[in-house]
C-alpha cells in the first residue's frame, strides 16, 4: 500500500504568500504614515468666514 509521506509541503507556499503580503503592507503603511520619508512643505492656511446675521421670524399672535 502506498503511504502519504508529504507532511506540511503545502504550508510552505502559504507561509511565503502571507510573508509577502505582510512586507507589501508594511511598505504601504510607511508611505501612508510617513509621507514616503519626504519632508512636506507646511502651508499656513487662514480661513475667514463672514456670514450675515439672521434673525428668527416673528411668532404669530404676539406683539
Number of C-alpha atoms within 10 A of each C-alpha: 3 4 5 6 7 7 7 8 9 9 10 10 11 11 11 11 12 12 12 12 12 12 12 12 12 12 12 13 13 13 13 11 9 11 11 13 10 8 8 8 6 6 6 6 5 6 6 5 6 6 6 6 5 6 6 5 6 8 7 6 5 5 5
